[in-house]
Amino acid sequence: MAWWQRWNFIARARLEREVWDAFERGEDLEGRLEAIREEAGMDPGQRLRLDVWTTTLPRVRRIEGMMQGQTRRPEPPSDA
């Protein structure tokens, strides 16, 4: 991975959103990470994706753990 890719905030944000979208869909995140790890071994262009997934997944799991046991607040009624 080129040094400038690590500082490409737009690309990183898109890849982080990819992790969060997969989480919201209930996908197997660890399985996806392993697949990305295998792809990165064959395709150096996938190293940024691997880097982002490797750093974002623990944050997702930490937030998920903090949210365990919390109930969702009801939406306020709309004025419509």
Buried (B, 14 or more C-beta within 10 A) or exposed (E): BEEEEBEEEEBBEEBBEBBEEBBEEEEEBEEBBEEBBEBBEEEEEBBBBBBBBEEBBEEBEEEEEEEEEEEEEEEEEEEE
